[in-house]
Each structure stands twice: as structure tokens, then as C-alpha cells.
């Protein structure tokens, strides 16, 4: 483990070594390849397969840029961003759950590479690949009426659940004295997940935005 990580005693956390970054980049590449394989089995032509991979990559890039634009940041992680979750949920809505989940996991690895916070291996798994991978739950509603809105809510709540579980297991000690640790971590994570969720749903309900997304979906799935 020391080949990939260095323990910082004063902060009680780990930081990635160069070999650790290389490993994460290889994992990211593996998940992008997985998206390529999935698209190969679900689309008809090479052109469509390439288009799907491009759309997934662009969505991840837009989500990363949007995640940098923060309206508010919390001291122990978490922030209200410029609709960053929406771009990953959009992939699930367009291409279905398999591609959405794979893209979400790849995006979680990318988030970890850019801003790693390592307290324990299970915490990393829950706060990055699983939490952001949950955004791909939107894919289960891709063919429903108002599927993007319902799927976005499901994805955001899925991410919230993983962060709450991680917080309860690993960060309960940060709860104020006398306060229930579960209520503390549930409230802490709600302060940044729910405001962004509500703002994004409002934006998605606007007719010009809904029409633009419908057009994007048509372009994404048509050869």
C-alpha cells in the first residue's frame, strides 16, 4: 500500500504517490474502455459506437468543469456546483443504465484523481466510484415520461445515500457533542446535495432547456 500512498499523521489521512496517480489513471482508462465495450454490444455501427464514447467523454469533461465552479464549499468535502451532476445523469438518460453507471464510475475516479481525500479504502470506494457511479441510475428512467428529471433525482439521491453511509462510518467523530452521528452526516451531506438537486430540477423544467436536451438526445442516438 505504501508504494501508492503516503500517510500524513497530522491530518490522519493518506495522499497519493505518483504510482498511485498512475494506477488511478489506468483505472479510469479501463472504465472508458468498458464504456467502449458496452457501446459495441448495444449499437449497430462503428460510427454510432464512436459517437457514444465521444458523448460520454464530453459529458465527463463538462461535469469536471462545472464541478470547479462552486457556489459554496463545505469544510469536510462537498460543494454546490454549477449543475455538474446533471451531465453524468444525462448520459444515463440518453444511453441507458449500463453506460450511465460506467460513466459515473469513471467520473468518480476522475474526481478522485483531481481532489483525492483518502481516509480508508472503503471510504474512497464509497465517496468516489460508488457515489458518482450512482448518478448513472438515471438510465433506468431513460424511456419514462419526464425521465431525465426522475432519473436525475434518483441519481442525486443515490449519490447522497453513499456519502451518508460513508460519513456515518468514517466521520461520525466530527459530529458535535451530544448530536446523533447519523443525523449529523445526513444533514451535512444534504446541505450541498439537495440545493443543487432542487436548482437543477428547476432548470430542467424550463421549456427551452427541455427542448435543447431533447435535441441533444436525438443527435446522440441517431446515426
MOLIN-V700563 format. One record per backbone hydrogen bond with DSSP energy under -0.5 kcal/mol. CO is the residue of the C=O (numbers start at 0). NH is the residue of the N-H. E is the energy in kcal/mol with one decimal. If there is no record, write none. Layout:
co:CO nh:NH e:E
co:CO nh:NH e:E
This chain:
co:0 nh:3 e:-1.3
co:0 nh:4 e:-1.8
co:3 nh:16 e:-3.0
co:5 nh:14 e:-2.5
co:6 nh:8 e:-0.7
co:7 nh:10 e:-0.7
co:7 nh:11 e:-1.0
co:7 nh:12 e:-1.5
co:8 nh:11 e:-0.5
co:12 nh:7 e:-3.2
co:13 nh:117 e:-0.8
co:14 nh:5 e:-2.4
co:16 nh:19 e:-0.6
co:16 nh:20 e:-2.0
co:17 nh:21 e:-2.3
co:18 nh:22 e:-2.2
co:19 nh:23 e:-2.2
co:20 nh:24 e:-2.5
co:21 nh:25 e:-2.3
co:22 nh:26 e:-2.2
co:23 nh:27 e:-2.5
co:24 nh:28 e:-2.6
co:25 nh:29 e:-2.1
co:26 nh:30 e:-2.1
co:27 nh:31 e:-2.2
co:28 nh:32 e:-2.3
co:29 nh:33 e:-2.0
co:30 nh:34 e:-2.2
co:31 nh:35 e:-1.9
co:32 nh:36 e:-2.4
co:33 nh:37 e:-2.7
co:34 nh:38 e:-2.7
co:35 nh:39 e:-1.7
co:36 nh:40 e:-1.3
co:37 nh:40 e:-0.5
co:37 nh:41 e:-0.9
co:38 nh:42 e:-1.7
co:44 nh:48 e:-2.2
co:45 nh:49 e:-2.4
co:46 nh:50 e:-2.2
co:47 nh:51 e:-2.3
co:48 nh:52 e:-1.8
co:49 nh:53 e:-2.3
co:50 nh:54 e:-2.7
co:51 nh:55 e:-2.2
co:52 nh:56 e:-2.2
co:53 nh:57 e:-2.8
co:54 nh:58 e:-2.3
co:55 nh:59 e:-2.0
co:56 nh:60 e:-2.2
co:57 nh:61 e:-2.9
co:58 nh:62 e:-2.5
co:59 nh:63 e:-2.2
co:60 nh:64 e:-2.3
co:61 nh:65 e:-2.8
co:62 nh:66 e:-2.1
co:63 nh:67 e:-1.0
co:64 nh:67 e:-0.8
co:64 nh:68 e:-0.9
co:65 nh:81 e:-1.6
co:67 nh:69 e:-1.1
co:68 nh:81 e:-1.1
co:71 nh:79 e:-2.3
co:73 nh:76 e:-1.4
co:77 nh:73 e:-2.9
co:78 nh:80 e:-0.7
co:79 nh:70 e:-3.2
co:79 nh:71 e:-1.0
co:80 nh:82 e:-2.0
co:82 nh:85 e:-0.7
co:82 nh:86 e:-0.7
co:83 nh:86 e:-0.7
co:83 nh:87 e:-0.7
co:84 nh:88 e:-2.2
co:85 nh:89 e:-2.1
co:86 nh:90 e:-0.9
co:87 nh:91 e:-1.4
co:88 nh:92 e:-2.3
co:89 nh:93 e:-2.1
co:90 nh:94 e:-3.1
co:91 nh:95 e:-2.2
co:95 nh:99 e:-2.2
co:96 nh:100 e:-3.2
co:97 nh:101 e:-2.2
co:98 nh:102 e:-2.5
co:99 nh:103 e:-2.4
co:100 nh:104 e:-2.4
co:101 nh:105 e:-2.4
co:102 nh:106 e:-2.5
co:103 nh:107 e:-2.2
co:104 nh:108 e:-2.1
co:105 nh:109 e:-2.1
co:106 nh:110 e:-2.6
co:107 nh:111 e:-2.1
co:108 nh:112 e:-2.3
co:109 nh:113 e:-2.0
co:110 nh:114 e:-2.7
co:116 nh:118 e:-0.6
co:117 nh:13 e:-2.9
co:119 nh:118 e:-0.5
co:119 nh:123 e:-2.2
co:120 nh:124 e:-2.2
co:121 nh:125 e:-2.3
co:122 nh:126 e:-2.7
co:123 nh:127 e:-1.6
co:123 nh:128 e:-0.5
co:124 nh:129 e:-2.5
co:125 nh:130 e:-0.9
co:127 nh:131 e:-2.3
co:127 nh:132 e:-0.5
co:128 nh:132 e:-1.7
co:129 nh:133 e:-1.7
co:131 nh:134 e:-1.2
co:132 nh:135 e:-2.0
co:133 nh:136 e:-2.1
co:134 nh:137 e:-1.4
co:135 nh:138 e:-2.2
co:136 nh:139 e:-1.8
co:137 nh:140 e:-1.9
co:138 nh:96 e:-0.6
co:138 nh:141 e:-1.2
co:140 nh:143 e:-1.6
co:143 nh:146 e:-1.6
co:145 nh:149 e:-2.4
co:146 nh:150 e:-2.9
co:147 nh:151 e:-2.8
co:148 nh:152 e:-2.2
co:149 nh:153 e:-2.3
co:150 nh:154 e:-2.8
co:151 nh:155 e:-2.9
co:152 nh:156 e:-2.4
co:153 nh:157 e:-2.2
co:154 nh:158 e:-2.3
co:155 nh:159 e:-2.2
co:156 nh:160 e:-2.4
co:157 nh:161 e:-1.8
co:158 nh:162 e:-2.1
co:159 nh:163 e:-2.5
co:160 nh:164 e:-2.5
co:161 nh:165 e:-2.5
co:162 nh:166 e:-2.8
co:163 nh:167 e:-2.6
co:164 nh:168 e:-2.1
co:165 nh:169 e:-2.9
co:166 nh:170 e:-2.1
co:170 nh:173 e:-1.7
co:171 nh:174 e:-1.7
co:175 nh:178 e:-2.3
co:179 nh:183 e:-2.3
co:180 nh:184 e:-2.5
co:181 nh:185 e:-2.5
co:182 nh:186 e:-2.4
co:183 nh:187 e:-2.7
co:184 nh:188 e:-2.2
co:185 nh:189 e:-1.5
co:186 nh:190 e:-1.3
co:187 nh:190 e:-0.6
co:188 nh:191 e:-0.9
co:188 nh:192 e:-2.1
co:189 nh:193 e:-1.3
co:189 nh:194 e:-0.6
co:191 nh:195 e:-1.0
co:192 nh:196 e:-2.3
co:193 nh:197 e:-3.0
co:194 nh:198 e:-2.5
co:195 nh:199 e:-2.5
co:196 nh:200 e:-2.4
co:197 nh:201 e:-2.1
co:198 nh:202 e:-2.0
co:199 nh:203 e:-2.8
co:200 nh:204 e:-1.4
co:202 nh:205 e:-1.4
co:205 nh:209 e:-2.6
co:206 nh:210 e:-2.6
co:207 nh:211 e:-2.0
co:208 nh:212 e:-2.5
co:209 nh:213 e:-2.1
co:210 nh:214 e:-2.0
co:211 nh:215 e:-2.2
co:212 nh:216 e:-2.5
co:213 nh:217 e:-2.0
co:214 nh:218 e:-2.2
co:215 nh:219 e:-2.2
co:216 nh:220 e:-1.9
co:217 nh:221 e:-1.5
